[in-house]
Amino acid sequence: MSKLLVANWKCNPDSPGRAVRLARETEKAALASKGVEVVVAPPFPFLLSVGKVLRRAKLGAQDVFWGDVGASTGEVSWHQLTHLRVSHVIVGHSERRRWLRETDEMVNKKVKAALAADMKVILCVGEPWEVRRRGLGAAERFVTNQLRKDLHGLPHSRLHLLPARLLVAYEPIWAISPGRPDKPNDTVKMVGRVRTFLHAAFHMLSARVLYGGSVTSKNVGRFLREREIDGALVGGASLKASEFADIAKTASRRVG
Ligand code: PGA
């Protein structure tokens, strides 16, 4: 099974020139890493120029609006993204949930809109430290509750598409940069819980689940050697071309 790496550039870099240079290097890393799929998610203003240099790597957006076109100041719709050849979209990232007060209800609308537009959704879920300090069981309940709300009411006619279209990124919020990565064993348990939920709720037999939370070239191998973990959502470490290339090399060695 191939591994998937999502380079989430967040609000970086600071210029189109730097974005294109980083995209070229990331593309090289993608080409050099057999069995590894790479998605590059730059900020909206760089989607067009970054998209032009990616061949093997796919283009992702960091967010999407559920509306089509119309009076929604500041939003970027799924409709506009499809014109830029965006194939993947990150939805519900913890930074948006936390700083922009994005609710599960909003996340749910975004998931539905992106799936209806035939995009692949990278749905981010994860618990804050206040929950995790009560134990893994509390964290599992928190995460399955997020999934229940975020995936509520998906049209039955599209459920068969979910295995190909829905990816879940488990990101314990306390591990996101600058944070402390989770222990691979605990991540495996959580990933198992996510899969059990998706199977019970949507009969998904082959859900792809990624890990995200301060992934670096030093620790990524410990996560990706677990068969249950299908890849990583890489934030800060995706901004350094050599670091991302090392992560991709390690991922390639872990392909089963
Ligand atoms: P990080 O971010 O790798 O910098 O922790 C991951 C993410 O939030 O996408």
Residues whose N, C-alpha, C, O or C-beta is under 5 A from the ligand:
A	BS01	PGA	N8 A175 I176 S177 G212 G213 S214 V215 L233 V234 G235 G236 A237
